[in-house]
Amino acid sequence: MGLLSLALMCGCSTIRETASDIKKSVGSLFGVSDENLTAEELAMKGMEEFDEGNYKKSIESFQKLKDIYPFSRYSILAELKLGDAHYRVEQYEDAVFAYEEFEKLHPRNEAIPYVIYQIGRCYFDRMSTPDRDQTAARKALEAFQRLQKQFPNDPYSRSAADHIVACQKSLAGHEFGIGHFYYKSQHYRAALERFRSVVAKYPDVGYHQPALDYIARCEKKITQEQTQVKESADAPPVESFSPSPDNS
């Protein structure tokens, strides 16, 4: 099986085959630059660096492969592994860009389920606590749900299931926290909307019953407010009393 086929199986198969020791020694002796390497040699160099954990160097090799040999059959390998290498060094925005570019250029490639999963992981790994901004959680959830919709029987889709629950739990916690804040500040209608959103969007992640309890509390508070407003409106006006002037 060739280098390219091995590398694209499941999106991230490692490549251990290298050029012969003699070839490497000769190249080192005469100072062969990357520009003089063939597309296959650059691919092998990038994979060796990647497998050894030298991700930044592998990024350089794969980028050179793309730049020098854009129409090589190894260019598709470089496009995919650029995403992987950026992900490994936690350069998540660059990784997402590489993965999305790969998906756009090769929508029918067998590695697409892996690519979508990795896009989700790039956002998932940046998720914070429920009291912080939830943009990463939302984008991760979108990617994982898209994966399950497009490839329901793929192993990566099954791997995404636990991540989906974690995303939903974080989003539910965020929504519940805002609702609780509104409730404490006596903005009961705003709180009610948040708690209802938790129940509707994020069932079975640990916030369903507490949200139902607060929905009941909010509705009670709102009813009490409406009753007080009505009683105030129905109450007869209080006549002011002005004592008559003393005529004596």
C-alpha positions as CSV (number, residue, x, y, z in Angstrom):
1,M,0.0,0.0,0.0
2,G,1.4,3.4,-1.0
3,L,2.3,6.3,1.2
4,L,-0.7,8.3,0.3
5,S,-3.2,5.6,0.8
6,L,-1.8,4.7,4.2
7,A,-1.8,8.3,5.4
8,L,-5.4,8.9,4.4
9,M,-6.9,5.7,6.0
10,C,-8.9,6.9,8.9
11,G,-7.4,10.3,8.3
12,C,-4.3,9.9,10.4
13,S,-2.5,6.6,9.8
14,T,1.2,6.9,10.6
15,I,3.9,6.3,8.0
16,R,7.0,4.6,9.1
17,E,8.6,3.9,5.7
18,T,11.5,6.2,4.9
19,A,14.1,6.6,2.2
20,S,17.2,4.4,2.5
21,D,20.0,5.3,4.9
22,I,22.3,5.8,2.0
23,K,20.0,8.3,0.3
24,K,19.6,10.3,3.5
25,S,23.3,10.3,4.1
26,V,24.1,11.5,0.6
27,G,21.5,14.2,0.9
28,S,22.9,15.4,4.2
29,L,26.5,15.4,2.8
30,F,25.7,17.6,-0.1
31,G,23.2,19.8,1.6
32,V,20.1,18.9,-0.4
33,S,17.5,21.6,0.3
34,D,13.8,20.9,0.6
35,E,13.2,22.7,-2.7
36,N,15.2,20.0,-4.4
37,L,13.2,17.2,-2.8
38,T,10.5,15.4,-4.8
39,A,6.9,15.6,-3.7
40,E,7.2,12.0,-2.3
41,E,10.3,12.9,-0.4
42,L,8.7,16.0,1.1
43,A,5.7,13.8,2.1
44,M,7.9,11.2,3.7
45,K,9.9,14.0,5.5
46,G,6.8,15.6,6.8
47,M,5.4,12.2,8.0
48,E,8.6,11.3,9.8
49,E,8.7,14.7,11.6
50,F,5.0,14.3,12.5
51,D,5.5,10.8,13.8
52,E,8.4,12.0,15.9
53,G,6.4,14.8,17.4
54,N,8.2,17.5,15.5
55,Y,4.9,19.1,14.5
56,K,6.1,22.5,13.6
57,K,8.8,21.1,11.3
58,S,6.2,18.8,9.7
59,I,4.0,21.9,9.1
60,E,7.0,23.4,7.2
61,S,7.5,20.3,5.1
62,F,3.8,19.9,4.3
63,Q,3.4,23.6,3.4
64,K,6.4,23.4,1.1
65,L,4.9,20.3,-0.6
66,K,1.7,22.2,-1.2
67,D,3.5,25.3,-2.5
68,I,6.0,23.5,-4.7
69,Y,3.9,20.6,-6.0
70,P,0.3,21.9,-5.8
71,F,-0.9,19.3,-8.4
72,S,1.0,16.3,-7.0
73,R,-1.0,13.4,-5.7
74,Y,0.8,13.9,-2.4
75,S,-0.6,17.4,-2.1
76,I,-3.9,15.9,-0.7
77,L,-1.8,14.3,2.1
78,A,-0.2,17.6,2.9
79,E,-3.5,19.3,3.1
80,L,-4.8,16.8,5.6
81,K,-1.7,16.5,7.7
82,L,-1.4,20.3,8.0
83,G,-4.6,20.3,9.9
84,D,-3.4,17.5,12.1
85,A,-0.1,19.1,12.8
86,H,-1.7,22.5,13.7
87,Y,-4.1,20.7,15.9
88,R,-1.3,18.9,17.8
89,V,0.4,22.2,18.6
90,E,-3.0,23.7,19.6
91,Q,-3.1,26.1,16.7
92,Y,-6.8,25.5,16.5
93,E,-7.8,28.3,14.1
94,D,-5.1,27.2,11.6
95,A,-6.2,23.6,12.0
96,V,-9.9,24.5,11.3
97,F,-8.9,26.4,8.2
98,A,-6.9,23.5,6.9
99,Y,-9.6,20.9,7.6
100,E,-12.3,23.1,6.1
101,E,-10.2,23.7,3.0
102,F,-9.6,19.9,2.7
103,E,-13.4,19.3,3.0
104,K,-14.1,22.0,0.4
105,L,-11.6,20.6,-2.1
106,H,-12.3,16.9,-1.5
107,P,-15.9,16.6,-0.4
108,R,-16.1,12.9,-1.4
109,N,-12.8,11.8,0.1
110,E,-12.9,8.9,2.6
111,A,-11.3,11.0,5.2
112,I,-14.2,13.5,5.4
113,P,-15.8,12.0,8.5
114,Y,-12.5,12.3,10.3
115,V,-12.1,15.9,9.1
116,I,-15.5,16.9,10.4
117,Y,-14.8,15.2,13.7
118,Q,-11.5,17.1,13.9
119,I,-13.2,20.4,13.2
120,G,-15.4,19.6,16.1
121,R,-12.5,18.7,18.3
122,C,-10.8,22.0,17.5
123,Y,-13.7,23.8,19.1
124,F,-14.4,21.2,21.8
125,D,-10.8,21.5,23.1
126,R,-11.3,25.3,23.6
127,M,-14.6,25.0,25.6
128,S,-14.6,26.7,28.9
129,T,-16.8,26.6,32.0
130,P,-20.6,27.2,31.6
131,D,-20.3,30.7,33.1
132,R,-18.0,31.8,30.2
133,D,-18.6,32.5,26.5
134,Q,-20.1,29.4,24.8
135,T,-19.1,30.1,21.2
136,A,-16.7,27.2,21.1
137,A,-19.3,24.8,22.6
138,R,-21.9,25.9,20.0
139,K,-19.5,25.4,17.1
140,A,-18.3,22.1,18.4
141,L,-21.9,20.9,18.7
142,E,-22.7,22.1,15.2
143,A,-19.7,20.1,13.8
144,F,-20.5,16.9,15.7
145,Q,-24.2,17.0,14.9
146,R,-23.4,17.6,11.2
147,L,-21.1,14.6,11.3
148,Q,-23.8,12.4,12.8
149,K,-26.3,13.6,10.2
150,Q,-24.0,13.1,7.2
151,F,-22.3,9.9,8.4
152,P,-24.5,8.2,11.0
153,N,-22.8,4.8,10.8
154,D,-19.2,6.0,10.7
155,P,-17.0,5.2,13.8
156,Y,-16.1,8.9,14.1
157,S,-19.8,9.7,14.4
158,R,-20.1,7.3,17.3
159,S,-17.0,8.9,18.9
160,A,-18.7,12.3,18.7
161,A,-21.7,11.1,20.8
162,D,-20.1,11.7,24.2
163,H,-18.7,15.1,23.0
164,I,-22.3,16.1,22.0
165,V,-23.5,15.4,25.5
166,A,-20.7,17.5,27.0
167,C,-21.4,20.4,24.6
168,Q,-25.1,20.3,25.4
169,K,-24.4,20.2,29.1
170,S,-22.1,23.2,28.9
171,L,-24.7,25.2,26.9
172,A,-27.5,24.1,29.2
173,G,-25.5,25.2,32.2
174,H,-24.8,28.6,30.6
175,E,-28.5,29.1,29.8
176,F,-29.6,28.0,33.3
177,G,-27.1,30.3,34.9
178,I,-28.4,33.3,33.0
179,G,-31.9,32.3,34.0
180,H,-30.9,32.1,37.6
181,F,-29.4,35.5,37.5
182,Y,-32.6,37.0,36.0
183,Y,-34.6,35.2,38.7
184,K,-32.5,36.6,41.5
185,S,-32.8,40.1,40.1
186,Q,-36.6,39.7,39.9
187,H,-36.7,39.7,36.1
188,Y,-39.1,36.8,36.1
189,R,-40.3,36.9,32.5
190,A,-36.7,37.0,31.1
191,A,-35.8,34.1,33.5
192,L,-38.8,32.1,32.4
193,E,-37.6,32.3,28.8
194,R,-34.2,31.0,29.7
195,F,-35.5,28.1,31.8
196,R,-37.9,27.1,29.0
197,S,-35.1,27.2,26.5
198,V,-33.1,24.7,28.7
199,V,-36.0,22.3,28.8
200,A,-36.7,22.5,25.1
201,K,-33.1,22.4,23.8
202,Y,-31.1,20.4,26.3
203,P,-33.1,17.6,27.8
204,D,-31.4,14.8,29.8
205,V,-28.1,16.6,30.6
206,G,-28.7,17.4,34.2
207,Y,-30.6,20.7,34.1
208,H,-34.0,19.5,33.0
209,Q,-35.6,19.1,36.4
210,P,-34.1,22.2,38.1
211,A,-35.2,24.2,35.1
212,L,-38.8,22.9,35.5
213,D,-38.7,23.8,39.1
214,Y,-37.7,27.4,38.3
215,I,-40.3,27.6,35.5
216,A,-42.9,26.9,38.2
217,R,-41.4,29.5,40.5
218,C,-41.3,32.1,37.7
219,E,-44.9,31.5,36.7
220,K,-46.0,31.9,40.3
221,K,-44.0,35.1,40.7
222,I,-45.5,36.5,37.4
223,T,-49.0,35.6,38.5
224,Q,-48.4,37.4,41.8
225,E,-47.2,40.5,40.0
226,Q,-50.2,40.5,37.7
227,T,-52.5,40.1,40.7
228,Q,-50.8,43.1,42.4
229,V,-51.1,45.2,39.3
230,K,-54.8,44.3,38.9
231,E,-55.6,45.0,42.5
232,S,-53.9,48.4,42.3
233,A,-55.9,49.2,39.2
234,D,-59.2,48.2,40.8
235,A,-58.6,50.0,44.0
236,P,-60.7,53.2,44.4
237,P,-58.7,56.4,44.2
238,V,-57.7,57.9,47.4
239,E,-59.3,61.3,47.8
240,S,-57.1,63.9,49.2
241,F,-58.5,65.9,52.2
242,S,-58.0,69.6,52.3
243,P,-59.2,71.2,55.6
244,S,-61.5,74.2,55.1
245,P,-60.0,77.5,56.1
246,D,-60.8,78.6,59.6
247,N,-63.4,81.4,59.2
248,S,-63.4,82.3,62.9
